[in-house]
Amino acid sequence: MGILQALLVALFIAAIAFDQSFVDASISKSMYVNWGAQHTAISGDDLQLVLDQTSGSGAQSKRAFLFGSLEMLIKLVPGNSAGTVTAYYLSSSTMNIRDEIDFEFLGNISGQPYIIHTNIYIHGIGSKEQQFHPWFDPTADFHNYTIHWNPTEVVWYVDSLPIRVFRNYENEGIAYPNKQGMRVYTSLWNADNWATRGGLVKIDWNSAPFIARLHNFRARACKWNGPVSISQCAFKTPANWWTSPTYSQLGYAKMGQMKWVRDHYMIYDYCRDTTKTLNGQMPPECFKPQF
């Protein structure tokens, strides 16, 4: 291929990638209710999820994405939220081999802290949980929860502070989510069989209805248009900003912030849980740098 042809191809792919970038669409334009319609309200850039004894509720994005930054402002259920889970996550539609990146917020009795539960599934295999207590009251105001996902790493952010990184070690035989588009989902549901103290504390329905509020969903991400997106969304071009070297690894300041969060607020790490070993071995990614 000549230089001119190569340049034209690069410009064509860049143009496609730029068209993939989905920026600043409101919740009402970018999401729809997928269950519990009578318990859900979408208005402009606001979403309200409700849980009572009859039903929970949820919504999902109209589009699927591959790489980018997906963020939502969330104000969690106040008061006695024991047994409830508010979820904000990405998931593919191929259930048996699904990819998924999770934020789940496990409620608790009044006065006890929420648990920020994170997990990642790759080709249907999960059990990669890490949990944190928030360093703020997540029910008093909205806080930003962002999943940043690119060909190099997945980073979970809370109010711009990174709390967890899962890096791509696919070239060493460790699976990484980079070949399936994922939609954004959010829900509020009854999980009192496991959410609070392993299911010991049940939902107090006298405190119902439980309400979580979401606001200002932003998906600065690559639109999934089928298998062709695997290469298009990973192509290194200025339009695909998530492929920039700036986003390939956390800088020193961000690594310092993540260390502070993990030193002070991390309460569970699957890489330290000897009851979850596979044939007596920890998962291979646990031996790799995750920053």
Stockholm file with secondary structure:
# STOCKHOLM 1.0

chainA/1-291         MGILQALLVALFIAAIAFDQSFVDASISKSMYVNWGAQHTAISGDDLQLVLDQTSGSGAQSKRAFLFGSLEMLIKLVPGNSAGTVTAYYLSSSTMNIRDEIDFEFLGNISGQPYIIHTNIYIHGIGSKEQQFHPWFDPTADFHNYTIHWNPTEVVWYVDSLPIRVFRNYENEGIAYPNKQGMRVYTSLWNADNWATRGGLVKIDWNSAPFIARLHNFRARACKWNGPVSISQCAFKTPANWWTSPTYSQLGYAKMGQMKWVRDHYMIYDYCRDTTKTLNGQMPPECFKPQF
#=GR chainA/1-291 SS CCHHHHHHHHHHHHHHHHHHEECCCCHHHHEEEEECGGGEEEETTEEEEEECSSCCEEEEEEEEEEEEEEEEEEECCCSCCTTEEEEEEEECSCGGGCCEEEEEEECCSTTSCCEEEEEEEBTTBCCCCEEECCSSCTTTSCEEEEEEECSSEEEEEETTEEEEEEECCGGGTCCCSCSSCEEEEEEEEECTTTTTGGGTSCCCGGGCCEEEEEEEEEEEEEECCSTHHHHHTTSCSTTSGGGSGGGSSCCHHHHHHHHHHHHHHEEEEGGGCGGGCBTTBCCGGGGSCCC
#=GC SS_cons         CCHHHHHHHHHHHHHHHHHHEECCCCHHHHEEEEECGGGEEEETTEEEEEECSSCCEEEEEEEEEEEEEEEEEEECCCSCCTTEEEEEEEECSCGGGCCEEEEEEECCSTTSCCEEEEEEEBTTBCCCCEEECCSSCTTTSCEEEEEEECSSEEEEEETTEEEEEEECCGGGTCCCSCSSCEEEEEEEEECTTTTTGGGTSCCCGGGCCEEEEEEEEEEEEEECCSTHHHHHTTSCSTTSGGGSGGGSSCCHHHHHHHHHHHHHHEEEEGGGCGGGCBTTBCCGGGGSCCC
//
